[in-house]
Amino acid sequence: MFNVKYTYKKCCYKVLVFVGLVLFSSCKKDALPKPSGYLRLDYPVAEYMHFENQCPFTFEMNAKAIIKGEKDCGFTITYPKMKATIYLTYKPVNNNLNKLLRDAQKLTFEHVIKADDILEQPYLNSEKKVYGMFYQVDGNAATNSQFYVTDSTKHFITGSVYFYAKPNFDSIMPAASYIKNDMQRLMETLEWK
């Protein structure tokens, strides 16, 4: 009888230890929701193509973008996946260069209310007779990049990018940076006919 009690106690002891281990091992830290994150946007490496038509200028543009001609040699260059458009406006210079320059600068500095900073980058290409200014607008402004170029005697072009979304610089920054590079390429490759 002694052996039966001992075996019974030993068996109960093993069961209690097993149940205790199961209970303690099942205790984990409380489940926490994952912190919010941002979508990582990777864009393809830009490939550029030469664009030319009957207008008095040519330039290079991103081959993935869609260009449409507007009236008077104005163009829209659309980036459907980024929900953005570059607007190019051409105006002939007829003793009105000062007014055209003031209008282009006024357009940029109207965004100073929402902008954190506006960086100006002068552009001079004496060989091609292309002179201008590139503006990078940081902050929640309606446009993040603008430029104007002229030959100072006959031609004047302005360009600006607009996104079809509420301005939130943090969320559109990758797309804005990608298109800014395209705009700089357009400006630097622009030639007068």
Beta strands, then each sheet from edge to edge (+ up, - down):
strand 1: 48-51
strand 2: 57-62
strand 3: 66-69
strand 4: 75-79
strand 5: 84-92
strand 6: 115-125
strand 7: 130-139
strand 8: 145-150
strand 9: 155-163
strand 10: 191-192
sheet 1: 1+ 2- 10+
sheet 2: 3+ 4- 5+ 9- 8+ 7- 6+
end
